[in-house]
Structure formats: C-alpha cells, structure tokens
Amino acid sequence: MISRKTFDTIYNVCKIKNPNLPFGGIQIVLCGDFYQLPPVVNLKYNDTGEYCFHCNFFDDVFRHRIVLDQNMRTKSGEIFLTSTVQSVFEGNCSDEVNAFLNSLSRPLSSRRSALSTKLFATNALVDDYNRTAMMKHPGDLFEFFAKDQGHAKDLERIGAPKMLWMKNGCPVQLIHTLSEKLVNGVTGIVQALTAEKVVVEFPSVNITREIPKISFTVFNPKDNRVTAEREQFPLKPAFALTIHKSQGMTLENVEIDCCSIFQPGQLGVAISRVRSVEGLRVVNFHPRYLLKPTKEVTDIMNGAGFEPQEDLSCCRKTKTLSNIKCHI
C-alpha cells in the first residue's frame, strides 16, 4: 500500500501542472486492498507509514469507488478457500475457519512439495531456510562478495546481501527493477555461473539474460548525500520468500510457516497467493496469528461514511480525433 506521505508528495507534484485543480487536473485511478499489508515505515524520510486515505483530499477527490469482488486467482470451485481468505483478512477465526487452517498442515504431494515456494513472516527465517536449502542443492557453490563503502549502520539497511551464495539451477528473486518486465520481485532459475557472470531464466516473463552488478545506495535526506553504497548482483536465493515479497504473486504450490507473523494482513496475503487447496500447506498455525485490522481499515473497507454516486460522467470525458495531434 502507498503511504500518506508518498501520496501527498504525488499530489503536490501533479499540482505543478495546474495549482487550481486536484492532482493538477490529471485523472487518477487507484486500485488496492487495505486489508493487505500496510505501508512500510521509512523514518529517514519522516514517513510513519500512515495509510493514504488519511490524506486531507482523499474523500473529496476519490468520490467514485467500485468494489472488485471477483477472485481471479483462485480456481473456480474453491469456494471455501475464497471465503477463508476473506475471513482471515478480517481477523475472524470461527471454529470452521480454525479447523480448515489446521487441516492444511498435512504434507503436499511429493511433486508439489518439490516445486513449492516456502513463505515466512521475517527476513531472518527466510535467510536461515535459504542457507540450508542452498547447501542441500546439488552443484558447486559460488560466493559473491559485495563491494561496500559508507556507514556500517546504513549498509545494514541495504537489501542486497553482503555475501551472496548461488548454484546452477537454484531459484532466485530479483531485488531491483532492471527493465519494464524484469521488475523487483520476479523469480527465476540460475542457468549459468562463473566467478564474474550470472545468467538467469525468468519463466514468467519468458526472458533469459545475464544479470549485471548494480549499486545499491542509502540516501540521507537531512545531509542531502549518499551515506552508504553496496555493489552486488541484484539477486537473492528464493527457495523461501518473505510474505511481504510474495504480495502480488500467483503461486501454484505454497508452504506457509505462520511462526512470527506480526502484522494484520500477512496470513491473508500468504494464503491468497495460491490457486487451489491442493497446492497449499499451512504449518504452525494458531488463532493468535489472525490479527484483526484496525477499525479505520475495517471502516473504509466496509464503506463507512461513503455514499455511492450514480453520476460518473466526470470520469468519462473523451477526446475526439480532431483534438489529437499525431506526429508520424
């Protein structure tokens, strides 16, 4: 979710076009689900992670709201899985939901388990699992050490690992956007490795390419300068992922460890990645991990204080061909 501070910034930048109109007169379409993971706090930029609907202009500008209630990821016929996902997002743990989630602790089939993605709540749990899985993976181990400079504390905030382990055939995740299709979060399989070269296939976007090392930096807005820099391949092992990193993905086979879930929305995001119950395993579940969203989130998702409007003509303005200049 986008934060209030980020959205305020976008609003003011757009108003440069026309200070007298909201967003400078630019049409804005928002799409999101406030039941999912909340905005990330970034105190260096004085961003406390408030929801964007706290912006003073939100209710006045976004008067037209449409509820998208058709689940496009889950296979047809998975009615109970779909209803369970909704209950988990709302933090409601009926006896029926509790029994269903506990029943999912059974092992997946050997084929599905071999192809499954493991999801954990924290980076520490993911890193531990990835190290163990990498050592068990067949093939020669390659170590890639980052080139660092700057403040040690700021270097710890960089997502790229100081030491990166990889083997041929291991799963990896891109942690920096390289192109329109090779975006932060896409997963792939290592196809070739040397001491200086990494080639990765990304099946979801049908691309195989050599991945360059890039520079990751930490910028301090108070000092107006970069305070830390790390040069490394923008990759991480992906035998396991954090739930945060999986948001937006569709995964055929998922094994979720509920241990250390700490935010509302985490468990809902995790179980809604999968297309069917056959490909879903949930371990270490306890009702305490069904964290209720805040009242403000529940209110806005339930439409509190919102009156639907029938007249949508202001959002349906069109341009005729005579008003459009084409340059060939």
C-alpha positions, 0 to 999 in steps of 0.5 A, a space after each residue: 500500500 502507498 503511504 500518506 506521505 508518498 501520496 501527498 508528495 504525488 499530489 503536490 507534484 501533479 499540482 505543478 501542472 495546474 495549482 487550481 485543480 486536484 492532482 493538477 487536473 490529471 485523472 487518477 485511478 487507484 486500485 488496492 486492498 487495505 486489508 493487505 499489508 500496510 505501508 512500510 515505515 521509512 523514518 529517514 524520510 519522516 514517513 510513519 507509514 500512515 495509510 493514504 486515505 488519511 490524506 486531507 483530499 482523499 474523500 473529496 477527490 476519490 468520490 467514485 469507488 467500485 468494489 472488485 469482488 471477483 477472485 481471479 486467482 483462485 480456481 473456480 470451485 474453491 469456494 471455501 478457500 475464497 471465503 477463508 481468505 476473506 475471513 482471515 483478512 478480517 481477523 475472524 477465526 470461527 471454529 470452521 475457519 480454525 479447523 480448515 487452517 489446521 487441516 492444511 498442515 498435512 504434507 503436499 504431494 511429493 511433486 508439489 512439495 518439490 516445486 513449492 515456494 516456502 513463505 515466512 513472516 521475517 527476513 531472518 527465517 527466510 535467510 536461515 531456510 535459504 542457507 540450508 536449502 542452498 547447501 542441500 542443492 546439488 552443484 558447486 557453490 559460488 560466493 559473491 562478495 559485495 563491494 561496500 563503502 559508507 556507514 556500517 549502520 546504513 549498509 545494514 539497511 541495504 537489501 542486497 546481501 553482503 555475501 551472496 551464495 548461488 548454484 546452477 539451477 537454484 531459484 532466485 528473486 530479483 531485488 531491483 527493477 532492471 527493465 519494464 518486465 524484469 521488475 523487483 520481485 520476479 523469480 527465476 532459475 540460475 542457468 549459468 555461473 562463473 566467478 564474474 557472470 550470472 545468467 538467469 531464466 525468468 519463466 514468467 516473463 519468458 526472458 533469459 539474460 545475464 544479470 549485471 552488478 548494480 549499486 545499491 545506495 542509502 540516501 540521507 535526506 537531512 545531509 542531502 548525500 549518499 551515506 552508504 553504497 553496496 555493489 552486488 548482483 541484484 539477486 537473492 536465493 528464493 527457495 523461501 520468500 518473505 510474505 511481504 515479497 510474495 504480495 502480488 504473486 500467483 503461486 501454484 504450490 505454497 508452504 506457509 510457516 505462520 511462526 512470527 507473523 506480526 502484522 494484520 494482513 500477512 496470513 491473508 496475503 500468504 494464503 491468497 497467493 495460491 490457486 487451489 487447496 491442493 497446492 497449499 500447506 499451512 504449518 504452525 498455525 494458531 488463532 493468535 496469528 489472525 490479527 484483526 485490522 484496525 477499525 479505520 481499515 475495517 471502516 473504509 473497507 466496509 464503506 463507512 461514511 461513503 455514499 455511492 454516486 450514480 453520476 460518473 460522467 466526470 470520469 468519462 470525458 473523451 477526446 475526439 480525433 480532431 483534438 489529437 495531434 499525431 506526429 508520424 
